[in-house]
Amino acid sequence: MDDNAAPGEKATLFCLEELDGLTMLEANYHRRRFPRHVHETFCVGVIETGAQRFWRSGGDHVAPSGDIILVNADEVHTGCSEVEGGWSYRAIYPHPDLFARLSPGADPGAVPWFPDAVLHDPALSAQLRLLFSLLPEQGNTLLKESLLLTAFAWLVMRYSRTRVVPAAVADATRAVLPVRELMAAHPEQNWSLQQLAEIAGLSPWYFLRQFKKSLGMTPHAWLLQQRLCRAREGLDRGEAIAQVSLRCGFSDQSHFTRHFKNSIGITPGDYVQARRRQPSRR
């Protein structure tokens, strides 16, 4: 639980080592607004009550109760309530490697891509809800794996498509790719816009425009996401929150906590507690 959330708001993260570290979030939000951010994982969720509005794939989407929300790995998105009473949902966050390994199809190992942000599929929604109810419980690993595999197969066969990248975006991606790789490798560094533009061989202004055009975020916002990704890896290894905050380039622990909560929905302390209460294998 997030003890620092607004009254009536609650978010609980479950980390499932029996399913290759798959995480599930169970959340009830009223006033929370998630700014643009990314996850290295997919998001597959079901709205339980209310309705969620979120930006993804260049447009706004609304998911009412019972509908499925989909966000591709490394896809920029936001999140807020569409109705006055807020919204609640449960969602899993499968890593692309897990999705590729469990997904059926003629190209084993290919990572799927979902063009639709919201799905109205009552049968799949019911199966996901059953899966979400079972995941926090101990035991029943075979049943959990079977439901997860069936849900992935359903999603991929009915809703996955081959991603088409416009030429203009492809050109921008080629220009910023070396910079993106360098920032991802060293997110703790205090990069300047001039440094990054010189690496890309562009003027600072043109680099800024091309970077945002390619990734949907400014270089600073994207760098923060890379720092958060590195921070989660450190917390998963058992490093102290203060140590992770300093090593990943955050100015102080409160700064780290604020950005972590804006991206993940819970504080670093809550995330650590969730890792400690993993259900054991049986």
N, C-alpha and C positions, 0 to 999 in steps of 0.2 A: 504493500500500500504506500501511496505517496502522501506522507503526513503534511507536506507543505502545500498541497493542492487546495483549491477553493472548497468551501463547505459543500458536501454532497458529491464531490468528485473523487474518483478512486481509479487506480490503475495497478494491476498486478501482472507481473511477468513470470512465466514459467519456462524453465530451461530444461529440455528433455534430452539428456545424454544418451538415453536408450535409442533415440532417433537421430543420431549423429549431431547432437547439439541443437536440434530444432527448437526455436523459441515460439511461445504463444503469449499474446497480450490480451488480457481481459480488462476492458476500460469503460468507465462511465464519465463523460465529460459534459460540462454545461457551458462554461465560458472560455475554455481553452481554445487557443488558435495556434496552429502549427505553421510557422513560416516556411518558406521554400527550403527543402532539405532533401537528402537522398539516403537510401540504405543500400548496402552492398548485397542485400537479399531481396527476394520478391516479397510482396505482401498479398496475402489471400485472406479476406475477412468477410464476415457477415454482419450486417447492421441488425442489432437486436431490438432497439427501441429508438424512436425519433428519426432523424435523418441527418446525414453528413454531406456537407459541401466540400469539394476539394478540387484543386487545380492539378491537372496532369495532361501530358501530351498536347500542351499549348491551348487548353480550354478548360472551362469549369464544368464540373459534373456533380450531380446530386444523387445520392443513394438513399432511398427510404428503407424502412424496416423490412427485413426479409431479403433484400437484394445483396449481391456479392460485390465487393470492391476488389479491384486488381491493380497493383502497381508493379511494374517491371523492375528488376534489379538495376540500381544506379540511375533510376528515373526520377527527375526532380518533381516534387509534389508538395502540396500543402494540406491543411485540414482544419475544419471548423464546423460548428453546428449550423444546420439549415433552419431549425425551428427553435422557438423560445425555450423549450424544455430541455434542450441538449440532445445528446445521442449516446448510445452505448453500443459496443461491438466486441466481437472476439475475432482475433486474426492470428494466423501463423506466418512466420517469416523464413521460408525455406531458402537456403543458399543455392545459387545457380548450379553448383556441382551436384547437390542432392536432387534438384529438379531434373537435371539432365540425366542422372543415373537412373532415376525411377520413372522417367517419362517414356512411353512407348513410341514407336515410329520407325520409319525406314532409315533414319540417320541417328544411330545410337550416340548418345553423348551430346547431341545438339541442344543448346539452351533455347527454350521456347520464348516467344515474344507475343504479348497480348495487346492488340490494338484497342480493345474496349476496356474502359475504366470501370464500368458498372454492368453487371449481368443480372437479368431477371430470369432466374432458373430455379423454380421452387424445389425441384427434386435434388439438384446439386446442393442447394442451400440447406436442405434438410440433412443431407449426408454430412456436410461440413459441420453443422451444429452437433450432430451425434459425435463426430470426431473430436470436436472441441470439448465436449462434455467428458470424454474418456481420457484425453491427453493428460490432465493433471493427476489422475488416479494412478496408484501403483499397480503394477502387473498388467496383464492383458496385452503384452507387447505385440503378439502375433495379430490380434484384432486391430490394434492401432495401426500397425504397418500395413495391413490389408486395406483398411479404410483410407489411409493416406495415399497408397498406390492407386486405388480406384479413383479417388478424387483427382489426383494428378492426371491420370489417363483421360478422364472425362474433360478436364480443362484443356488439355493439349489437343485432343482429337476434335473437339467442338469449337474451340475459341482461339487457338494459337495460329499465328500467321507468319509468313516470311517478312521480315522487316525491310522496307524500302527506304533508303536514305537519299533525300534530294541532293542533287549535284552541288548546290550552293553550300549545303550543310557539310557535305563531304569535304569540300575545299577548305572550309573553316576548320574542320576537325584535323585535317592534315597539318595546318599551320600551327595549331595549338597542341597537337599530340605530344611532341617532345617536352613541352612545358608541363603538361598534365602529368606525364610520367615522372618528371623530376620532382614536382610538388608532392605527388603521392609517395615517392621514395623518401622524401625528407620534409614531411609536413610540419616538423617542429621548428624549422628555420623561419626567420623573420624576413620573408621575401619582399622586395619592392616591385612596384609596377614596372619601373625602368629595367630592372634585372630580367624580369620575365619577358618583357617585350623584346629585349635584345636577343634572348635565347630563341624566340620565335622569328626573329628577323623582321619585326614589324614596328611601326611607331606605337607608342603607348596607347594613344587613343584608338587606333585601328585594332591593336591587339585586344583591348578591352571589349570592343564591339564584337570581334570574331570569337572570343572566348565565350561570351554570353550567348551568342548566336549558336554556338556549337553545343554547349552544355546546359544552357538555360539558367545559369547562375553566374554571378560575378566571380573573378578569381578569388577574392577574399572569402566569399560565402562557400565556394567549393573547397578551399583550403581548410576551412573550419570543419567541413564534413570529413575530410581525410584525417584530421586530427582526432575527431570523435571515433572514427573507425579504428585508428591505432589505439585509442584509449580503451575501447571495448576489448580489444585483444589483450591489453595489459591487465584489465580487470579480470578477464577470463583466466589468466595465468595466476591470479592471486595477488597481484601487486597492490600496494596501498593506494587509496584514492589520491592522496596528496602527492605521492611519487608519480603516479600516472599523469596528473595534471601538469606538473612541472616538466616531465620528460616530453610530453606531447606539444609543448609550446604555448600553453594557456598562461595568461599573465598572473592569475591566482586561482585558488580553488573555487571561489564563488563564481568567477567567470566561467570556469569549466562546468560547474553544476548547472548554471543557467542554460548554456548551450546544449548540454547533454539532455536536459529535461525538454527543451524545445524540439529536439530531434527525436528522442526515444519515447518521451511521454512520462518517464519516471526519473528520479534522481539517481546519481551514481550509487548512493548508499542503498537504495531500493533494488538496484540492479545486482549489487553484490549479494544482498540477502536472498534474491531469487536464485542466484547460482548455488547458494548453500542449501536451499531446500529442494534440490532436484529429487524427483522420485527415483527410488532404487529399482534395479532389475529384479524380476522374480520369475 
